Amino acid sequence: MIFALQTQWHYFLTAVMFFTRIPIRFNNFDNADLNKATRYFPLVGILVGAVGAFVFWLSDFLLPLEIALLLSMASTILLTGAFHEDGLADAVDGLGGGWSREQSLTIMVDSRIGSYGAIGLVLVLLTKYQTLSYQSVALIPVSLVAGHALSRLCAVLVMFTQSYVKAEGKSKPLATQLNMSELIIATFFGLAPMAFLEMKFLTALVPVVMVWLWFSAKIKSRIGGYTGDCLGAMQQLTEITFYIGLLASTSLFAKPF
């Protein structure tokens, strides 16, 4: 039992090491552990969201709301090393600028950012900031935790339903498909923060599902599966969609029928 718990803790720390800048070192690290760590990606999202929520809560005592939000966003970007934002920019560049599967994959590998990627990244960050700024102050910390966890679950679901399309890459060790028990664990952590939201906010899941289906179909038709950049793009897109859904839910249930 103790050994099993130690093993799971090792997998969680592996996920933290891969998806954040938190300095974690292993004497016996194996790339194969990254595949086992997939189940804990949404839990890493809870950690990242909690840091963002804490920075917002602390800043909001002393600073205007807009500055507190910017500091919160900056803290999560620093914590993850802009890992998912970089994936979004590369994926948008590849899908927007490539005419064929091979062109799209080649562009995604290019470290330079193109016009599609720059525009997409600016729009996503601006939309995230604006959407959060219209939420109630009390809702923002919970929505940050829920949004980061849920969006990483959406990335895991891509891994469960599609195949990795590159022969090599930084996400190659993650590419083995999850089994059902691993998916259940990931789903639990991805949805757990929703329990702290009012029931009306469950409607925010509807646009998230729609965006997940659209982008999943997009990458399937364009490149035949996913890359690490596509996972980052899915995380970013579903995160901001969740915040938009929360805002829409607030407006929807505030109006009399």
Secondary structure, 3 states (H helix, E strand, C coil): CHHHHHHHHHHHHHHHHHHCCCCCCCCCCCCCHHHHHHHHHHHHHHHHHHHHHHHHHHHHHHCCHHHHHHHHHHHHHHHHCCHHHHHHHHHHHHHHHCCCHHHHHHHHHCCCCCHHHHHHHHHHHHHHHHHHHCCCCCCHHHHHHHHHHHHHHHHHHHHHHCCECCCCCCCHHHCCCCCHHHHHHHHHHHHHHHHHCCHHHHHHHHHHHHHHHHHHHHHHHHHCCECHHHHHHHHHHHHHHHHHHHHHHHHHHHCCC
